[in-house]
Amino acid sequence: MRGAAAALSCGLAVAVLSACGSTPPASAPAQRSLAADPHTPMAQRLQALGTPDVLALGEQHDAPDHQRLQLAAVQTLASTGQLAAVVLEMADAGHDTRALPAHATPEQVQQALAWRDNAWPWALYGPSVMAAVAARTPVFGGNLPRQRNAAVMKQPEWEARVSPAVWAVQRDAVRQGHCDLLPPSQIGPMTRIQVARDAQLADTVQAATVPGKTVLLLVGSQHAHKAVGVPQHLPPSLVLKTVRLDADGPRPDDTTGFDAVWPTPPLPPKDHCAELRGGS
């Protein structure tokens, strides 16, 4: 399902603009010029965003440059004492590193987070996690625990957790992300899981906040999107900044969903839907 997940994130821009003719709420235009130069120091990028309570970095899961930017953000925030916690989509809620010492081994950290290397390669995400642990900063799994998926799929109340416009966007993103291979009867239940994941990530982030510091949220770009993702479930009292890590070029939703866009070298073309159909 990694291909499906990547396609889901990539399909969001179209869905945001087209689903049921609705348009998500607008926000300030994204700042592309800030990091147009890939050599812009991370400290300068972060300084431009101020000192938010929450900073969400929305990645493309198959872009290694994005995990390198995440590592730089962890190291820079930790070096200034600004990093309150790191919350990960890549580990389930209920798992964290708070009981581990700064010198914990990668094996101890993976065990504490119940890490699933087949879904999220430790070689990519481990450096950011270990940098936080070494800095005595807690790392929290934030994703909806997998064992809850079956129950959530049967709970229609998740549809009321977001506006009808956002629900329509999420449904369309689920449909596109699964390359139109899902039976129509499964689109609603799968969309409930997407909304529940955003809500669970938001709950974990909110619980980890510390006054005057920043919780760093590492997620896919769909989850970081202000108009449809995790920010929909956070209280307005929290100062939130979102960044889209970009290996695909500008998108229409850059101006509605993110405070900044950090470009990286483009990825080679890849048809995730062809992969998914080949495995179906």
C-alpha positions in Angstrom: 0.0 0.0 0.0 3.0 2.4 -0.1 2.2 3.1 -3.7 -1.4 3.9 -2.8 -0.3 6.2 0.0 1.9 8.1 -2.3 -0.8 8.4 -4.9 -3.2 9.6 -2.3 -0.9 12.5 -1.3 -0.2 13.3 -5.0 -3.9 13.4 -5.9 -4.9 15.9 -3.2 -4.3 19.0 -5.2 -6.8 18.0 -7.8 -9.3 16.9 -5.2 -9.1 20.1 -3.2 -10.1 22.1 -6.2 -12.7 19.8 -7.8 -14.6 17.8 -5.2 -18.3 18.6 -5.5 -17.4 22.1 -6.8 -16.3 23.1 -3.3 -13.2 25.1 -2.4 -11.6 24.7 1.1 -11.1 27.8 3.2 -8.3 30.0 2.0 -5.2 30.9 4.0 -2.2 33.1 3.4 -0.2 32.4 0.2 2.6 29.9 0.6 6.1 31.4 0.7 8.0 29.6 -2.2 10.8 32.2 -2.4 12.0 31.4 1.1 13.6 28.1 0.0 13.8 28.4 -3.7 17.6 27.9 -3.2 18.0 24.3 -1.9 21.1 25.5 -0.1 19.1 27.8 2.2 20.2 27.0 5.7 17.6 25.3 7.9 18.0 27.9 10.6 17.0 30.6 8.1 14.0 28.6 6.9 12.7 28.0 10.4 13.4 31.6 11.5 11.1 32.8 8.7 8.3 30.7 10.3 8.7 32.2 13.7 8.2 30.1 16.9 4.9 28.2 16.3 3.4 25.9 18.8 3.2 23.3 16.0 5.2 23.0 12.8 4.0 20.4 10.4 6.4 19.2 7.6 4.3 17.5 4.9 6.5 15.1 3.0 6.3 12.9 -0.1 7.0 9.5 1.4 9.2 8.4 -1.5 11.4 11.4 -1.6 14.6 10.8 0.4 15.5 14.6 0.3 12.4 15.1 2.4 13.6 12.9 5.2 16.9 14.7 5.1 15.1 18.1 5.5 13.2 16.6 8.5 16.5 15.6 10.1 17.9 19.1 9.6 14.8 20.6 11.2 15.0 18.2 14.2 18.7 19.0 14.7 18.2 22.8 14.3 15.2 23.1 16.6 16.9 20.8 19.2 20.1 22.8 19.1 18.3 26.0 20.1 16.2 24.3 22.8 13.0 25.1 20.9 12.0 21.5 20.1 9.2 20.3 22.5 8.6 16.9 20.9 8.5 15.1 17.6 5.2 13.5 16.5 5.3 10.9 13.7 2.7 9.5 11.3 5.2 6.6 10.9 4.4 5.1 14.3 1.1 4.4 16.1 -0.3 6.5 19.0 0.4 5.0 22.4 4.1 4.4 21.7 6.8 6.9 22.6 10.5 7.2 23.7 10.0 9.1 27.0 11.3 6.2 29.1 14.5 5.9 27.0 17.9 7.5 27.8 19.7 9.9 25.4 22.1 7.1 24.6 19.4 4.5 23.7 20.3 2.2 20.8 18.3 2.2 17.5 17.0 -1.2 18.5 15.6 0.1 21.8 14.0 3.1 20.0 12.4 0.9 17.4 11.0 -1.4 20.1 9.6 1.6 22.1 7.8 2.9 19.0 6.7 -0.5 17.8 8.4 0.4 14.5 7.2 -1.4 11.3 10.2 -1.2 9.0 8.3 -2.9 6.1 5.9 0.1 6.0 8.4 2.9 7.0 12.1 2.1 6.3 14.1 2.9 9.4 17.0 3.8 7.2 15.0 6.9 6.1 13.3 7.9 9.3 15.6 6.6 11.9 18.1 9.5 11.7 15.5 12.1 12.7 14.1 9.9 15.5 17.6 9.2 16.9 18.6 12.9 16.7 15.5 13.7 18.8 16.3 11.0 21.3 19.9 12.0 21.6 18.7 15.6 22.3 16.4 14.3 25.2 13.4 15.2 23.2 10.4 12.8 23.3 9.2 11.2 20.1 5.6 10.1 19.9 3.8 7.8 17.5 0.8 9.7 16.4 -1.0 7.6 13.8 -4.3 5.8 14.4 -3.5 2.3 15.8 -4.1 -0.3 13.1 -6.3 -2.4 15.4 -8.8 0.5 15.5 -9.3 0.6 11.7 -12.0 -2.0 11.5 -14.1 -0.2 14.2 -13.6 3.2 12.7 -14.8 2.1 9.3 -18.2 1.3 10.9 -18.5 4.6 12.7 -20.5 7.2 10.7 -19.9 9.8 13.3 -16.5 10.5 11.8 -18.2 12.1 8.9 -19.4 14.9 11.2 -15.9 15.6 12.5 -15.2 17.8 9.4 -17.3 20.0 7.2 -19.2 18.6 4.2 -16.6 20.3 1.9 -13.7 18.7 3.6 -15.4 15.3 3.7 -16.0 15.5 -0.1 -12.3 16.4 -0.6 -11.2 13.5 1.6 -13.5 11.0 -0.2 -12.2 12.1 -3.6 -8.6 11.8 -2.4 -9.3 8.3 -1.1 -10.8 7.3 -4.4 -8.0 8.8 -6.5 -5.3 7.5 -4.1 -6.6 4.0 -4.6 -6.6 4.5 -8.4 -10.3 4.1 -8.7 -9.9 0.4 -7.6 -12.0 0.6 -4.4 -15.6 -0.6 -4.6 -17.9 2.4 -4.1 -19.1 0.9 -0.8 -15.6 1.1 0.6 -14.8 4.7 -0.1 -16.9 6.1 2.8 -15.4 3.7 5.4 -11.8 4.3 4.1 -12.4 8.0 4.3 -13.5 7.6 8.0 -10.1 6.1 8.6 -8.4 9.1 7.0 -10.3 11.6 9.1 -9.7 9.5 12.3 -5.9 9.5 11.5 -5.9 13.2 11.3 -7.8 13.5 14.6 -5.5 11.1 16.3 -2.4 12.9 15.1 -3.9 16.2 16.3 -4.7 14.7 19.7 -1.1 13.5 20.1 0.3 16.9 19.0 -1.9 18.8 21.4 -0.9 16.6 24.3 2.8 17.2 23.5 2.7 21.0 23.3 5.0 23.0 25.7 4.6 26.8 26.0 7.3 28.7 24.2 8.5 25.6 22.2 7.6 23.8 19.0 6.1 20.4 18.4 7.5 19.1 15.1 4.9 17.0 13.2 6.3 14.7 10.5 3.6 13.5 8.2 2.6 13.1 4.5 1.6 16.3 2.8 -2.2 15.5 2.9 -2.1 15.3 6.7 -0.3 18.6 6.9 -2.7 20.5 4.6 -4.4 23.3 6.6 -7.7 23.0 4.8 -8.3 19.3 5.1 -5.8 17.5 7.3 -4.6 17.5 10.9 -5.0 21.3 11.3 -8.7 20.9 11.1 -8.7 19.0 14.4 -6.4 21.4 16.3 -7.7 24.2 18.5 -7.4 27.7 17.0 -5.5 28.8 20.2 -2.4 26.9 18.9 -0.1 28.7 16.6 0.4 26.4 13.6 2.7 26.6 10.6 2.7 24.1 7.8 5.3 23.4 5.1 4.9 21.2 2.0 8.2 19.5 1.1 8.0 19.6 -2.7 9.5 17.2 -5.3 6.8 17.7 -7.9 6.6 21.4 -8.6 4.0 24.0 -7.7 0.4 22.9 -7.1 -2.9 24.9 -7.0 -3.3 24.2 -3.3 0.1 25.6 -2.3 -1.7 28.9 -1.7 -4.5 27.5 0.5 -2.9 24.7 2.4 0.6 25.7 3.4 2.6 28.6 4.9 5.7 27.7 3.0 6.9 25.3 0.3 10.4 23.9 0.4 11.3 22.6 -3.1 13.7 19.6 -3.6 15.0 18.1 -6.8 12.2 16.4 -8.7 11.7 12.7 -8.5 11.8 10.4 -11.6 8.3 9.8 -13.0 6.6 6.9 -11.4 3.1 5.4 -12.0 1.9 4.4 -8.6 -1.4 3.3 -10.0 0.3 0.9 -12.4 2.1 -0.7 -9.4 -1.1 -1.0 -7.5 -3.0 -2.5 -10.4 -0.2 -4.9 -11.0 -0.4 -6.1 -7.4 -4.2 -6.4 -7.3 
